[in-house]
Each structure stands twice: as structure tokens, then as C-alpha cells.
Amino acid sequence: MKVTIMERIEDKLYQNRYLVDTGRPHIKVRPHLSPSPNLLALTQICPAKCYEANDAGQVEIVVDGCMECGTCRVLCEANGDIEWNYPRGGFGILFKFG
């Protein structure tokens, strides 16, 4: 009998720490009436689940816990959906194992 243990991404992300730079988010979603397909896709493909559609259908971000992987930057920065900057020194993701 083989037992398979499934690990959830949330359990892995819990190992990391994030130092929040209060009032200075490194990613901002630009105002929009309806999200572009790329921006809407971020609600599904962001590995840290930072993007979410609100009740009005607009996409919002909570940068606390962002892994700074660049997925959103590659997908949405060129078309102007987001404004992305590196966090100030000492802030952002703190990887526990590397």
C-alpha cells in the first residue's frame, strides 16, 4: 500500500516571511473599468494568490506575501495594467531556505 501526501502551495509559502513596507507597495494595479484578459489571468496564475477580482469585477492586489517572481511583470507591465518596482532594501520577501 502506497500512501501519497499532497502538499499545498500555501503550506510551502508559509515558510517564507515578508517584511511589509507600509504605505509603499511595490506593485500597483492601474485604475480600470474592466480588467484586460492578462490582468484577469493573474487572479489564477499568481503563485502567491496576490491578485483578486472584487465585487465590481475589477482586479485588486494585496502585495503582502508577494514572492517577487515577476509573473505579473512579464504578463501585465508592458501593456500598462500594472506598475512594478523592486521593494526598498530590506523589505519584501524573506526566503527561509535560500
Secondary structure in CASP SS format (residue, H / E / C, confidence):
PFRMAT SS
TARGET T0000
AUTHOR 0000-0000-0000
METHOD secondary structure of the structure
MODEL  1
M C 1.00
K C 1.00
V C 1.00
T C 1.00
I C 1.00
M C 1.00
E C 1.00
R C 1.00
I H 1.00
E H 1.00
D H 1.00
K H 1.00
L H 1.00
Y C 1.00
Q C 1.00
N C 1.00
R E 1.00
Y E 1.00
L E 1.00
V C 1.00
D C 1.00
T C 1.00
G C 1.00
R C 1.00
P C 1.00
H C 1.00
I E 1.00
K E 1.00
V E 1.00
R C 1.00
P C 1.00
H C 1.00
L C 1.00
S C 1.00
P C 1.00
S C 1.00
P H 1.00
N H 1.00
L H 1.00
L H 1.00
A H 1.00
L H 1.00
T H 1.00
Q H 1.00
I H 1.00
C C 1.00
P C 1.00
A C 1.00
K C 1.00
C C 1.00
Y E 1.00
E E 1.00
A E 1.00
N C 1.00
D C 1.00
A C 1.00
G C 1.00
Q C 1.00
V E 1.00
E E 1.00
I E 1.00
V C 1.00
V C 1.00
D C 1.00
G C 1.00
C C 1.00
M C 1.00
E C 1.00
C C 1.00
G C 1.00
T H 1.00
C H 1.00
R H 1.00
V H 1.00
L H 1.00
C H 1.00
E H 1.00
A C 1.00
N C 1.00
G C 1.00
D C 1.00
I E 1.00
E E 1.00
W E 1.00
N C 1.00
Y C 1.00
P C 1.00
R C 1.00
G C 1.00
G C 1.00
F C 1.00
G E 1.00
I E 1.00
L E 1.00
F C 1.00
K C 1.00
F C 1.00
G C 1.00
END
